[in-house]
């Protein structure tokens, strides 16, 4: 089999274009379960629960809402997705009651006031919005600390390697 000059030039041009493709921005993944409005609310609330600060990049950078969305799209418990949808509706209703507008249309201060109100009843939630806070907080923490940012950047986990210093565990040797 012989390679023509034309085939060689085409193959070379294609090979030269590969690095440019690797650097091309990836399209944002689309939610599988949430509507765009629900996704925006979950993304915002999770980022308020674990915000960006000096120690971490925050829930939004860790892709928490996308993780939660994926888990709900594949939920084993059939009522779990319905609980999330009901909770989101309860948060929207409370936002309208408190501020006269939807959660995402509210100012950051108004959103914080709502979150503070439903978080105050975390130990004994009564309303659907308060119950939803427990659900979203638990989901946010689980998603964040299973992400690369949560494990490696925030917790500085280095993997299964020998750490310097004295061994703190039981030495069976």
N, C-alpha and C positions, 0 to 999 in steps of 0.2 A: 504494500500500500504506500502510495506516495502522497505527500502533502503539497498542495499547490501554494504558490506564493500568496494568493488571495486568502486561502484558509489560514495561513500563518499570520498574516496581517490582522485578520478578524479575531483570531485567538489572542494575539498580543494586545489588541485594543480592549478586548473584553477583560483580560487579566489586569490591565492597567486601571480599569474602571472599578474593580472590586473594592479597593480601599475607600473610595468615595461612597460606595453603597453602605459600607460598614459604619460610616460616620453620619449617614442620613438619619434625621430624627424619626423615631418610631411613632406611629400614630397612637394616640391615647386609647387605651382599651375601653370598650363600651361595657357598661353594666349589664350583667346577665339577668338579675332579678329586679333591682330598683329601677324606677322611672328616673329620668334625669333630675327632676325636682327632689325626689326622695334621696337620690345619691348625693346631691349637693348638701342636703340637710345632714345626712349621716357623716359626710366628710367634714362639715363645719363643726358639728358637735364633737366628733372624735378628736379634731384638732384643738378644740377648747379643753378637752379632758387631758390630752397629752400635747401641750403646745410646744412650739419651737422655743428653745432657750439655749443657754451656754452649754448645757450637758447633752442635749439631744436635738435632732432635726425635727422632731414632732411627728404626730400621727399622720399628717397629710403626706409628708415626705416618705414615710414608711409604707404608704399605700394601704392604710388600715381600712378605708371604706371599700376599696376594691376587694380586699381579702374577705370582709364581712359579706359583701355582695356575692362572692363566689361560694361561700359556705351556705348562704341562704338559698342560692340557686340549686344546691345539691343536698339540701337539708334532709336528714333522716326522720326527724320529728316533723310530721306534717303540719302541726300547729305553730311551729316556730316562725316560719315566714309570715303567717297571719298575725302573730303577736307583734312582730316588727312593724308591719303595715299599720296595725291598730295604734301602736305606740307613736309612730310618726304622725298619724292623724291627731292623736291626743296632744302632742307637742304643738302642732299647728293651731289647734283649737285654743290651747292655753296662750299661745303667742298672740292670737287675735283678741282674746279676752284681756290680756295684760296690756297690749300695745296697739291694738287696732290694726295689726298687719301680720302677714305671714312671717315665719321665723327668719327666712332668708332676706326678707325685705326690711327687717328690723335693723337698728343700728347695732354695732358691736356691744355697746353698753346694755342695750335692751336684751340682747341674746344672753349676755352674762347674767343679767338679773333673772331671766327665766331659768337658766341652768342652775343658778344658785338656789332658786326656790325649789326646784324638783330634787336637787341633790340634798337639801336639808332633811328631806323625809326618807333618805336612803335606807335607814335601819328599819323603818316601819312604813313602807309606801302604801298609800290608800288609793290615789287616783291612777288612771292609766298612764299619765305622763310620768308620775313618780315611779311606777313599776317599770316603765320603759327606760328610765335613767339607769336602773340597775342592769338592765339588759345591754344597753349600749356601752356602759362603763365596762362591764365584764368582757364584752366582745372587743372593745377597743384595747384593753390591756392584753388580752390573749393574742390579738392580731399584732400588736406592736412588739411584744416580746417574743414573737416567733419570726419577726422580720429581720433582715440583715442589719438594719439600723438599730433595732432594739437589742439584738443579741451582741453584735460585734462593736458597734459604736457606743451605745449607751452603757451596756454592761461590760464592755471590753473583754468579752469571752474570746479566748485565743484557741479554743479547740482542745483536743486531747493531746496536750503536750506537757512535758515536764516543766513545772513552774519553779523559778529559783526560790531558795529558802528551805527551811526545814519542813519535812513532810508532816502534815497535821493529822493524817488518818492513821489507822491501825496498821502496823508493820507485821505481817504474818511470816516474814522470813526468819 
